[in-house]
């Protein structure tokens, strides 16, 4: 879990503290290295998941081994950012 201080009330970019935006580094999947994207934004939290085709479990037939592997990838790629305003 990470925390960000955002006094503007805007949602944070897809970059975490400690990652240099000028270097082009962005939040990436710990499993495959693909970029993460915000899947849920609400109140004081942003949730990120992997954007790779391998993590898109909804593209696989239900109940298959491939879908299960994709869902595991999706679940393991999660990154939550908690915002504090003040």
LUMMIDREN-177573 format. One record per atom (N, C-alpha, C): x negated, y negated, z negated; residue in one letter; atom name. Coordinates in nm, 2 decimals. Each point is the difference from the previous one (the first is absolute). Layout:
<atoms>
ATOM      X      Y      Z residuo atomo
ATOM      X      Y      Z       A    CA
...
</atoms>
This chain:
<atoms>
ATOM      X      Y      Z residuo atomo
ATOM  -0.08   0.12   0.00       X     N
ATOM   0.08  -0.12   0.00       X    CA
ATOM  -0.09  -0.12   0.00       X     C
ATOM   0.05  -0.10   0.07       X     N
ATOM  -0.07  -0.13   0.01       X    CA
ATOM   0.09  -0.11  -0.04       X     C
ATOM  -0.05  -0.11  -0.05       X     N
ATOM   0.08  -0.12  -0.03       X    CA
ATOM  -0.05  -0.12   0.08       X     C
ATOM   0.09  -0.08   0.04       X     N
ATOM  -0.04  -0.12   0.07       X    CA
ATOM   0.08  -0.12  -0.07       X     C
ATOM  -0.07  -0.11   0.00       X     N
ATOM   0.07  -0.12  -0.05       X    CA
ATOM   0.04  -0.09   0.12       X     C
ATOM   0.13  -0.02   0.02       X     N
ATOM   0.05  -0.07   0.11       X    CA
ATOM   0.09  -0.11  -0.04       X     C
ATOM  -0.06  -0.12  -0.01       X     N
ATOM   0.08  -0.12  -0.05       X    CA
ATOM   0.09  -0.05   0.10       X     C
ATOM  -0.01   0.03   0.13       X     N
ATOM   0.08  -0.06   0.11       X    CA
ATOM   0.13   0.07   0.01       X     C
ATOM   0.01   0.12  -0.05       X     N
ATOM   0.13   0.08   0.01       X    CA
ATOM   0.00   0.08   0.13       X     C
ATOM  -0.11  -0.01   0.08       X     N
ATOM  -0.01   0.08   0.13       X    CA
ATOM  -0.05   0.14  -0.03       X     C
ATOM   0.03   0.09   0.09       X     N
ATOM  -0.05   0.14  -0.02       X    CA
ATOM  -0.15  -0.01   0.04       X     C
ATOM  -0.08   0.09  -0.06       X     N
ATOM  -0.14   0.00   0.04       X    CA
ATOM  -0.02   0.06   0.14       X     C
ATOM  -0.12  -0.03   0.05       X     N
ATOM  -0.03   0.06   0.13       X    CA
ATOM  -0.03   0.15  -0.02       X     C
ATOM  -0.04   0.07   0.10       X     N
ATOM  -0.02   0.15  -0.01       X    CA
ATOM  -0.14   0.02  -0.05       X     C
ATOM  -0.07  -0.10  -0.06       X     N
ATOM  -0.13   0.02  -0.05       X    CA
ATOM   0.00  -0.01  -0.15       X     C
ATOM  -0.08   0.08  -0.07       X     N
ATOM  -0.01   0.00  -0.14       X    CA
ATOM  -0.11  -0.09  -0.05       X     C
ATOM   0.00  -0.04  -0.12       X     N
ATOM  -0.11  -0.07  -0.06       X    CA
ATOM  -0.13   0.09   0.01       X     C
ATOM  -0.11  -0.06   0.03       X     N
ATOM  -0.13   0.07   0.01       X    CA
ATOM  -0.03   0.05   0.14       X     C
ATOM   0.10  -0.03   0.09       X     N
ATOM  -0.03   0.03   0.14       X    CA
ATOM  -0.01  -0.13   0.07       X     C
ATOM  -0.11  -0.02   0.07       X     N
ATOM  -0.03  -0.13   0.06       X    CA
ATOM   0.08  -0.01   0.13       X     C
ATOM   0.10  -0.09   0.01       X     N
ATOM   0.08  -0.02   0.12       X    CA
ATOM  -0.08  -0.04   0.12       X     C
ATOM  -0.11  -0.08  -0.02       X     N
ATOM  -0.08  -0.04   0.11       X    CA
ATOM  -0.07   0.11   0.07       X     C
ATOM  -0.02   0.11  -0.07       X     N
ATOM  -0.07   0.12   0.05       X    CA
ATOM   0.09   0.08   0.09       X     C
ATOM   0.13  -0.03   0.00       X     N
ATOM   0.10   0.08   0.07       X    CA
ATOM   0.04   0.13  -0.07       X     C
ATOM  -0.05   0.02  -0.12       X     N
ATOM   0.04   0.11  -0.08       X    CA
ATOM   0.15  -0.01  -0.05       X     C
ATOM   0.07   0.10   0.01       X     N
ATOM   0.14  -0.01  -0.05       X    CA
ATOM   0.03   0.13  -0.08       X     C
ATOM   0.11   0.00  -0.06       X     N
ATOM   0.04   0.11  -0.08       X    CA
ATOM   0.01   0.13   0.09       X     C
ATOM  -0.06   0.11  -0.04       X     N
ATOM   0.00   0.11   0.09       X    CA
ATOM   0.03   0.13  -0.08       X     C
ATOM   0.05   0.10   0.07       X     N
ATOM   0.04   0.13  -0.06       X    CA
ATOM  -0.12   0.07  -0.05       X     C
ATOM   0.01   0.05  -0.13       X     N
ATOM  -0.12   0.07  -0.06       X    CA
ATOM  -0.01   0.14   0.07       X     C
ATOM   0.10   0.05   0.07       X     N
ATOM  -0.01   0.13   0.06       X    CA
ATOM  -0.06   0.00   0.14       X     C
ATOM   0.05  -0.10   0.09       X     N
ATOM  -0.04   0.00   0.14       X    CA
ATOM  -0.07  -0.13   0.04       X     C
ATOM   0.01  -0.10  -0.08       X     N
ATOM  -0.06  -0.13   0.03       X    CA
ATOM   0.08  -0.09   0.08       X     C
ATOM   0.12   0.04   0.05       X     N
ATOM   0.09  -0.09   0.07       X    CA
ATOM   0.05  -0.11  -0.09       X     C
ATOM   0.05  -0.11   0.07       X     N
ATOM   0.05  -0.11  -0.08       X    CA
ATOM   0.13   0.04  -0.07       X     C
ATOM   0.02  -0.06  -0.12       X     N
ATOM   0.12   0.01  -0.07       X    CA
ATOM   0.10  -0.11   0.03       X     C
ATOM   0.12   0.02  -0.01       X     N
ATOM   0.10  -0.11   0.02       X    CA
ATOM   0.10   0.00  -0.11       X     C
ATOM   0.06  -0.11  -0.03       X     N
ATOM   0.10  -0.02  -0.11       X    CA
ATOM   0.13   0.07   0.04       X     C
ATOM   0.03   0.09  -0.09       X     N
ATOM   0.13   0.08   0.02       X    CA
ATOM   0.11  -0.05  -0.09       X     C
ATOM  -0.04  -0.07  -0.10       X     N
ATOM   0.10  -0.05  -0.09       X    CA
ATOM  -0.05  -0.13  -0.07       X     C
ATOM   0.08  -0.10   0.00       X     N
ATOM  -0.03  -0.13  -0.06       X    CA
ATOM   0.11  -0.04  -0.08       X     C
ATOM  -0.02  -0.02  -0.13       X     N
ATOM   0.11  -0.04  -0.09       X    CA
ATOM  -0.05  -0.06  -0.12       X     C
ATOM   0.07  -0.11  -0.05       X     N
ATOM  -0.03  -0.06  -0.12       X    CA
ATOM  -0.15  -0.02  -0.02       X     C
ATOM  -0.07   0.07  -0.08       X     N
ATOM  -0.14  -0.02  -0.03       X    CA
ATOM  -0.09   0.12   0.04       X     C
ATOM   0.04   0.07   0.11       X     N
ATOM  -0.07   0.12   0.04       X    CA
ATOM   0.00   0.01   0.15       X     C
ATOM  -0.11   0.05   0.06       X     N
ATOM  -0.01   0.03   0.14       X    CA
ATOM  -0.05   0.15   0.00       X     C
ATOM   0.06   0.08   0.08       X     N
ATOM  -0.05   0.14   0.02       X    CA
ATOM  -0.05   0.02   0.14       X     C
ATOM  -0.12   0.06   0.01       X     N
ATOM  -0.06   0.02   0.13       X    CA
ATOM  -0.01   0.15   0.02       X     C
ATOM   0.01   0.05   0.13       X     N
ATOM  -0.02   0.13   0.04       X    CA
ATOM  -0.08   0.01   0.13       X     C
ATOM  -0.05   0.11   0.03       X     N
ATOM  -0.08   0.03   0.13       X    CA
ATOM   0.09  -0.03   0.12       X     C
ATOM  -0.06  -0.06   0.10       X     N
ATOM   0.07  -0.02   0.13       X    CA
ATOM  -0.03   0.10   0.11       X     C
ATOM  -0.08   0.10  -0.03       X     N
ATOM  -0.04   0.10   0.10       X    CA
ATOM   0.11   0.09   0.04       X     C
ATOM  -0.01   0.06   0.12       X     N
ATOM   0.10   0.09   0.04       X    CA
ATOM   0.01   0.13  -0.09       X     C
ATOM  -0.12   0.03  -0.05       X     N
ATOM  -0.01   0.12  -0.09       X    CA
ATOM   0.08  -0.02  -0.13       X     C
ATOM   0.04  -0.12  -0.04       X     N
ATOM   0.07  -0.03  -0.12       X    CA
ATOM   0.15  -0.02   0.02       X     C
ATOM   0.04  -0.01   0.13       X     N
ATOM   0.14  -0.03   0.03       X    CA
ATOM   0.08   0.13  -0.01       X     C
ATOM   0.03   0.04  -0.12       X     N
ATOM   0.07   0.13  -0.02       X    CA
ATOM   0.14   0.00   0.06       X     C
ATOM   0.06  -0.11   0.02       X     N
ATOM   0.13   0.00   0.06       X    CA
ATOM   0.00   0.03   0.15       X     C
ATOM  -0.12   0.00   0.06       X     N
ATOM  -0.01   0.04   0.15       X    CA
ATOM  -0.01   0.15   0.02       X     C
ATOM  -0.01   0.08  -0.11       X     N
ATOM  -0.02   0.14   0.01       X    CA
ATOM   0.14   0.07  -0.03       X     C
ATOM   0.01   0.12   0.05       X     N
ATOM   0.12   0.08  -0.03       X    CA
ATOM   0.01   0.03  -0.15       X     C
ATOM   0.13  -0.01  -0.05       X     N
ATOM   0.02   0.02  -0.14       X    CA
ATOM  -0.04   0.14  -0.05       X     C
ATOM  -0.06   0.00  -0.11       X     N
ATOM  -0.04   0.13  -0.06       X    CA
ATOM  -0.12   0.07   0.05       X     C
ATOM  -0.06  -0.06   0.10       X     N
ATOM  -0.12   0.06   0.06       X    CA
ATOM  -0.13  -0.02  -0.08       X     C
ATOM  -0.10   0.08   0.02       X     N
ATOM  -0.13  -0.02  -0.07       X    CA
ATOM  -0.05  -0.14   0.04       X     C
ATOM   0.01  -0.03   0.13       X     N
ATOM  -0.05  -0.13   0.05       X    CA
ATOM   0.06  -0.12  -0.07       X     C
ATOM   0.13   0.01  -0.03       X     N
ATOM   0.07  -0.11  -0.07       X    CA
ATOM  -0.05   0.00  -0.14       X     C
ATOM  -0.01   0.11  -0.06       X     N
ATOM  -0.05   0.00  -0.14       X    CA
ATOM  -0.14  -0.06  -0.01       X     C
ATOM  -0.09   0.03   0.09       X     N
ATOM  -0.14  -0.05   0.00       X    CA
ATOM   0.01  -0.15   0.02       X     C
ATOM   0.09  -0.05   0.09       X     N
ATOM   0.01  -0.14   0.03       X    CA
ATOM   0.05  -0.07  -0.12       X     C
ATOM   0.10   0.06  -0.07       X     N
ATOM   0.06  -0.06  -0.12       X    CA
ATOM  -0.11  -0.01  -0.11       X     C
ATOM  -0.08   0.10  -0.02       X     N
ATOM  -0.11  -0.01  -0.09       X    CA
ATOM  -0.10  -0.11   0.03       X     C
ATOM  -0.03  -0.02   0.13       X     N
ATOM  -0.09  -0.10   0.04       X    CA
ATOM   0.07  -0.14  -0.04       X     C
ATOM   0.12  -0.02   0.03       X     N
ATOM   0.08  -0.12  -0.03       X    CA
ATOM   0.00  -0.03  -0.15       X     C
ATOM   0.03   0.11  -0.08       X     N
ATOM   0.00  -0.02  -0.14       X    CA
ATOM  -0.14  -0.03  -0.06       X     C
ATOM  -0.10   0.06   0.05       X     N
ATOM  -0.14  -0.02  -0.06       X    CA
ATOM  -0.06  -0.14   0.05       X     C
ATOM   0.06  -0.06   0.10       X     N
ATOM  -0.06  -0.12   0.05       X    CA
ATOM   0.06  -0.12  -0.07       X     C
ATOM   0.09   0.02  -0.09       X     N
ATOM   0.07  -0.12  -0.06       X    CA
ATOM  -0.09  -0.09  -0.08       X     C
ATOM   0.02  -0.13   0.02       X     N
ATOM  -0.07  -0.10  -0.08       X    CA
ATOM   0.11  -0.10  -0.04       X     C
ATOM   0.00  -0.03  -0.13       X     N
ATOM   0.10  -0.09  -0.06       X    CA
ATOM  -0.07  -0.13  -0.05       X     C
ATOM   0.05  -0.11   0.04       X     N
ATOM  -0.05  -0.13  -0.04       X    CA
ATOM   0.10  -0.06  -0.09       X     C
ATOM  -0.04  -0.04  -0.12       X     N
ATOM   0.09  -0.06  -0.09       X    CA
ATOM  -0.03  -0.15  -0.01       X     C
ATOM   0.09  -0.09   0.02       X     N
ATOM  -0.02  -0.14   0.00       X    CA
ATOM   0.03  -0.06  -0.14       X     C
ATOM  -0.08  -0.09  -0.04       X     N
ATOM   0.04  -0.07  -0.12       X    CA
ATOM   0.01  -0.15   0.04       X     C
ATOM   0.11  -0.06  -0.05       X     N
ATOM   0.02  -0.14   0.03       X    CA
ATOM  -0.01  -0.08  -0.13       X     C
ATOM  -0.08  -0.10   0.00       X     N
ATOM   0.00  -0.08  -0.12       X    CA
ATOM  -0.11  -0.10   0.00       X     C
</atoms>
